[in-house]
């Protein structure tokens, strides 16, 4: 699959401004809020009624749908719409199951961003939402790949959206997945404390099976849940083997270091055991942790292999050769592990 166009709304200035020509924003605390654009493509009347996840998905997706004729829309999300869902559930209690406003109910569904984009763009093609927690985006890519293989689509918009829901944030804090102490993101990796920092945003891609005028190629993707480390190594070797690649063909690893002392060891061991010579890039100290973080890594990797410079904050181990092939390895809370292989064209 080839990336023909892409957009990103994130805690960095990735939408309106050139993220690669300015210094990254350094955050302190455990919530990295999205830097939202002005949403000029969204009618003001609709914008006022939109929840945050719908707003971000529409803001990132509509510019692409206005430029490209697509055969379908595939969105991955886990926490998207969660704030509206909790708002609706609270109204049930507040109004004693009486007359409720339907907006929270409609926008609290994970499928709302994909459906809303289809309605606004008058796109009557394939429409699907994957809510597979930490593997939502990887499943979106698999879905798109199958559609292309079956000849059912020639162009698709694929992406993700996640928001920081305050109720979900409290649950994950109590479960030990969120940092309790404040730490700046430039000191996040290797800080030695438990928990990650939350991020949010939307990343959207136009994918096609042909290479003409492409920005980058998504060569392959794979995923595994609850593996042993040996299972993970086997899965990575299988991915390389079926694409005719050697370990030395990977110019850099993009690893999901989150600063969580409980689970970052997966990345350390993976790099040392399988790719001791490859450069290492990070992304969660820029965009934060969320279930679809690999989508932001894919946006980042596609920009880098197309020639954009890597911010110093993202370089954990220098790349010794030209950056043309990046293997993204990310896990969510140590349970769900995914790979995305991105190559320049």
Order of alpha helices (4+ residues) and beta strands (2+ residues): beta-beta-alpha-alpha-beta-alpha-alpha-alpha-beta-alpha-beta-alpha-beta-beta-beta-alpha-beta-alpha-beta-alpha-alpha-beta-beta-beta
